[in-house]
Amino acid sequence: MKNLCFFSEMKLFQDQGPVNSFIQKETEYNKAKVINYLKSGKKIASCPRKAIDCVTGTQISDSFSLHTDGEYCWGDFLVYHLEKYNIGLPRDFLKKINA
C-alpha cells in the first residue's frame, strides 16, 4: 500500500517529510474532487492519538483514522490540511482519481 502525505510533524510510522515541503502556491488539481474522494475511503484503523495542524502545531482532533482505497492509505488529517492549505499530491494518485 502506498502512503499518502504522512507529514513528519505527526511523528507517525511513515514520515514523508515536513508539511512545508508539500505546500504550494496553487493546487494543480480539483481540490473538491480530491477531498470528496478521500472522504469516501474505507476506514481501516483509528488511533486515540491527537492529530495536529502540521503548519501551526495546534491540535485539530483528539484522535484520527486511517483510510484506504485499496492502493493508497491516508490519515483523515490529510483532508483537514487540504481544506486549509494547498498541499501537493503525487501525480500518480491524481491520475488514478482523474483529478
CORURMO-V731212 format. One record per helix or strand. SS is the DSSP state (A for helix, B for strand). FROM is the first residue (numbers start at 1). TO is the last residue. If there is no record, write none. Layout:
ss: {SS & SS}
from: {FROM & FROM}
to: {TO & TO}
//
This chain:
ss: {B & A & A & B & A & B & B & B & B & B & A & B & A}
from: {2 & 8 & 19 & 23 & 31 & 42 & 51 & 59 & 64 & 72 & 77 & 87 & 91}
to: {3 & 10 & 21 & 23 & 39 & 47 & 52 & 61 & 68 & 75 & 84 & 87 & 97}
//
